[in-house]
């Protein structure tokens, strides 16, 4: 069982400056992470695009986006910098036939994200299971990637380096239990799965092998569809650049929250969009 490191630490600007990967003169795109995103389905193409652009704005060197063949033209039309490729699908969602190509591409990557807009089906379950069981690189499991793993905590335990990013509903579907203490609940799921757990919501909590953190920035304007996809992309980008799972999750939460606060100040909480938060990242990171 994983050991919990206490106390609960607040993520601060000084911590971000210390953890944020530095860019060096004599480098190339391959030095800043090759990441694989498996996202999207019919009706949810925006999730793939938001995750990919969140990753791009966070400094990832190479971004590969695998999507169901039926939505490939739509997602490819939304993205310029990330490299989109089609995968076998069934009824608009990834099928088991995609597994061989996914695992081949995964072997050459530094981090992987699976789940944003993926949809729930037997095919997406089998694809997610294969990624978790075979990936040597860190994997971020978000949204429907979490949902298809309901009742399969044994698969989560077998993953080598996993980050779970649930909201409250997804947390409960994973087997999490809420009492009066949300931190204790996050710690318990971390122990049960061995994964780094980031529980989204007011005052996001992160618990991993390097300790437990709380993010105090962010605002209600971020509570809208697509915001979590941006966060998942940011975290995957940071993993690809060499941060540990705990640090990538904590730093990702902070950058995401700060971007949301910039948008709220400039646009107001009612009008701000996840795409605005992606643009705000350039000011936060600078």
matplotlib code that plots the C-alpha trace (Angstrom):
import matplotlib.pyplot as plt

x = [0.0, 1.3, 2.6, 1.0, 3.4, 2.0, 1.4, -1.0, 1.0, -0.4, 0.9, 2.5, 4.1, 7.5, 6.9, 5.9, 9.0, 11.1, 9.3, 8.6, 10.9, 13.6, 14.2, 17.8, 19.6, 20.9, 17.7, 15.0, 11.4, 12.0, 13.6, 10.3, 8.2, 6.5, 2.9, 0.0, -3.6, -6.4, -9.5, -12.8, -15.8, -18.8, -20.4, -17.3, -14.6, -14.0, -12.7, -9.8, -9.0, -9.1, -6.8, -4.4, -4.2, -3.9, -0.8, 0.6, 0.3, 2.1, 5.2, 5.0, 7.4, 5.4, 1.7, 0.1, -3.7, -5.4, -9.1, -11.9, -11.7, -15.2, -14.3, -10.7, -11.6, -13.3, -10.5, -7.8, -9.5, -9.5, -5.8, -2.7, 0.3, -0.7, -0.5, -3.9, -4.2, -7.3, -7.9, -10.3, -13.7, -17.2, -20.3, -18.1, -15.9, -12.6, -12.7, -10.5, -8.9, -7.1, -5.1, -2.2, -1.4, -2.0, 0.5, 3.1, 2.8, 2.7, 6.1, 7.8, 6.0, 6.9, 3.4, -0.2, -3.7, -6.7, -10.4, -11.4, -14.6, -13.8, -17.3, -18.3, -18.3, -16.7, -14.2, -13.1, -12.9, -10.6, -8.4, -8.1, -7.3, -4.6, -3.0, -3.0, -1.5, 1.2, 2.3, 5.8, 5.3, 3.0, -0.7, -3.3, -6.8, -9.6, -13.3, -14.6, -11.3, -12.2, -15.9, -15.1, -12.9, -15.8, -15.6, -12.1, -9.8, -7.6, -6.6, -5.8, -3.5, -1.5, -0.7, 2.9, 2.6, -1.0, -2.7, -6.5, -8.3, -11.9, -14.6, -16.8, -19.1, -16.2, -14.5, -17.5, -17.6, -14.0, -15.0, -14.0, -16.1, -16.8, -17.0, -16.5, -12.9, -12.2, -8.5, -8.8, -11.0, -8.3, -5.6, -7.7, -8.2, -4.5, -3.7, -6.2, -5.0, -1.3, -2.1, -1.7, -5.2, -6.3, -9.8, -11.2, -13.6, -13.4, -9.9, -8.5, -6.7, -3.7, -2.3, 0.6, 3.9, 5.6, 2.8, -0.5, -1.2, -4.1, -4.6, -6.4, -6.6, -9.5, -13.1, -16.7, -16.3, -14.2, -17.2, -18.2, -17.7, -14.2, -12.3, -11.2, -10.0, -7.6, -6.3, -5.7, -3.7, -1.6, -0.8, 0.2, 2.4, 4.2, 4.7, 6.2, 8.7, 9.9, 8.0, 7.0, 3.3, 2.7, 4.4, 2.8, -0.7, 0.0, 1.6, -1.0, -3.8, -2.1, -1.5, -5.0, -6.5, -4.3, -5.4, -9.0, -8.4, -6.9, -9.9, -12.3, -10.6, -10.5, -13.8, -15.9, -17.0, -20.1, -18.4, -15.0, -14.5, -12.0, -10.5, -9.8, -8.0, -5.7, -4.8, -4.3, -1.6, 0.9, 0.7, 0.8, 3.8, 5.7]
y = [0.0, 3.5, 5.6, 9.1, 12.0, 14.8, 17.7, 19.1, 21.7, 24.7, 25.2, 28.6, 30.7, 30.0, 26.3, 26.7, 28.6, 25.8, 23.0, 24.4, 22.7, 25.1, 25.5, 25.1, 26.5, 23.3, 21.4, 20.2, 19.4, 15.8, 17.1, 18.4, 15.3, 13.1, 12.7, 10.6, 11.7, 9.2, 11.3, 12.2, 10.4, 11.4, 14.4, 15.1, 16.3, 19.4, 17.4, 16.1, 19.6, 21.3, 18.7, 18.9, 22.7, 22.7, 20.4, 22.6, 25.8, 24.1, 23.4, 19.8, 19.2, 16.7, 15.9, 13.0, 12.8, 9.5, 9.8, 7.5, 7.4, 8.8, 12.1, 12.4, 15.1, 17.2, 17.0, 17.4, 20.6, 22.0, 21.5, 22.8, 22.1, 18.7, 15.7, 14.0, 10.4, 8.2, 4.9, 2.1, 2.8, 1.3, 3.5, 6.6, 5.3, 3.6, -0.2, -3.0, -3.1, 0.1, -1.5, -2.8, 0.6, 2.5, 0.3, 0.7, 4.4, 4.4, 2.7, 5.7, 8.3, 9.9, 10.3, 9.4, 10.9, 8.7, 9.5, 13.1, 12.7, 9.0, 7.7, 4.5, 1.2, -2.3, -1.0, 2.0, -0.2, -2.7, 0.1, 1.8, -1.5, -2.3, 1.2, 0.8, -2.7, -2.1, 1.6, 2.1, 5.9, 7.8, 7.8, 10.4, 8.8, 11.3, 11.5, 8.5, 6.8, 6.8, 5.9, 2.7, 1.5, 1.5, -1.8, -2.6, -1.2, -4.2, -2.9, 0.5, -1.2, -2.8, 0.4, 1.4, 5.2, 6.5, 9.9, 9.9, 13.2, 12.7, 15.1, 14.1, 11.8, 10.0, 9.7, 7.9, 5.6, 4.6, 3.5, 6.6, 7.6, 11.0, 11.7, 15.0, 15.1, 15.3, 15.0, 11.7, 10.4, 11.3, 9.7, 6.5, 6.2, 6.9, 4.0, 1.7, 2.3, 3.3, 6.2, 9.9, 11.2, 14.8, 15.5, 18.4, 21.0, 23.9, 23.8, 20.9, 18.3, 16.2, 13.1, 11.1, 9.5, 12.8, 14.2, 15.9, 19.4, 21.8, 24.4, 27.5, 29.5, 29.2, 30.4, 29.4, 30.6, 27.5, 25.2, 24.4, 21.7, 21.5, 22.9, 19.5, 18.6, 21.6, 20.5, 17.0, 18.2, 20.5, 17.7, 15.3, 18.0, 18.4, 14.7, 14.5, 17.2, 15.1, 16.1, 13.4, 12.4, 14.3, 17.4, 17.4, 17.1, 19.8, 22.2, 21.5, 22.4, 25.6, 26.8, 25.8, 27.8, 30.8, 30.8, 30.7, 33.7, 35.7, 35.0, 35.9, 39.2, 40.1, 38.6, 37.9, 34.5, 34.3, 34.9, 33.1, 29.9, 27.0, 28.2, 31.6, 29.7, 28.1, 31.5, 32.8, 30.1, 32.1, 35.0, 32.8, 30.8, 33.9]
z = [0.0, -0.9, 1.8, 2.3, 2.7, 4.9, 5.5, 2.9, 0.9, -1.0, -4.5, -4.8, -7.4, -6.0, -6.3, -9.9, -10.8, -9.2, -10.9, -14.4, -16.9, -18.3, -22.0, -23.1, -26.1, -27.7, -27.9, -30.4, -30.3, -29.2, -25.9, -24.7, -24.8, -27.4, -26.1, -27.3, -26.8, -27.4, -27.3, -29.1, -30.6, -32.6, -30.9, -28.8, -31.2, -29.2, -26.2, -28.4, -29.7, -26.3, -24.7, -27.6, -27.5, -23.8, -24.2, -27.0, -25.0, -22.1, -24.0, -25.3, -28.2, -30.3, -29.9, -31.6, -31.4, -32.2, -32.9, -34.4, -38.1, -38.5, -36.8, -38.1, -40.7, -38.1, -35.5, -38.1, -39.3, -35.8, -35.1, -36.8, -34.6, -33.1, -35.5, -35.8, -37.1, -37.6, -35.8, -36.5, -34.9, -34.4, -34.1, -33.8, -31.0, -30.9, -31.5, -30.3, -33.8, -32.9, -30.1, -32.1, -33.7, -30.4, -28.6, -31.4, -31.2, -27.4, -27.2, -28.7, -26.5, -23.1, -21.8, -22.8, -22.2, -22.7, -22.1, -23.1, -25.1, -25.8, -25.1, -23.4, -25.2, -25.2, -27.6, -25.5, -22.5, -24.3, -25.7, -22.2, -20.6, -23.1, -22.6, -18.8, -18.9, -21.5, -21.2, -19.8, -19.9, -17.5, -18.4, -17.6, -17.3, -17.6, -18.2, -20.1, -19.6, -15.9, -16.6, -18.5, -15.7, -13.2, -11.4, -12.7, -10.0, -10.5, -13.9, -12.4, -9.8, -12.6, -14.3, -13.9, -13.6, -13.6, -12.9, -12.3, -12.8, -11.7, -10.8, -7.9, -9.9, -11.6, -8.2, -6.8, -9.8, -9.2, -5.7, -3.9, -0.8, 0.5, 4.3, 6.0, 4.8, 1.1, 1.6, 3.4, 0.6, -2.0, 0.1, 0.4, -3.4, -3.9, -1.5, -3.2, -6.7, -6.4, -8.7, -8.3, -7.7, -8.7, -7.4, -9.4, -7.9, -5.5, -4.1, -6.2, -4.2, -5.4, -3.7, -5.0, -4.0, -3.3, -1.1, -1.0, -2.4, -2.6, -5.4, -4.2, -7.5, -10.0, -10.0, -10.9, -14.5, -15.1, -14.4, -17.9, -20.5, -21.9, -18.9, -17.7, -21.2, -21.1, -17.7, -18.8, -21.8, -19.6, -17.2, -20.0, -21.5, -18.2, -17.9, -21.3, -20.4, -17.5, -14.4, -12.0, -11.8, -8.5, -9.7, -13.1, -11.6, -8.9, -11.4, -14.0, -11.5, -10.6, -14.2, -15.1, -12.2, -12.9, -16.5, -15.3, -13.0, -15.8, -18.0, -15.2, -14.7, -18.4, -19.6, -16.5, -15.1, -17.3, -20.7, -20.4, -22.3, -22.1, -25.4, -23.6, -20.8, -23.4, -24.7, -21.2, -20.6, -22.7, -20.2, -17.2, -18.4, -19.5]

ax = plt.figure().add_subplot(projection="3d")
ax.plot(x, y, z, "-o")
ax.set_aspect("equal")
plt.show()
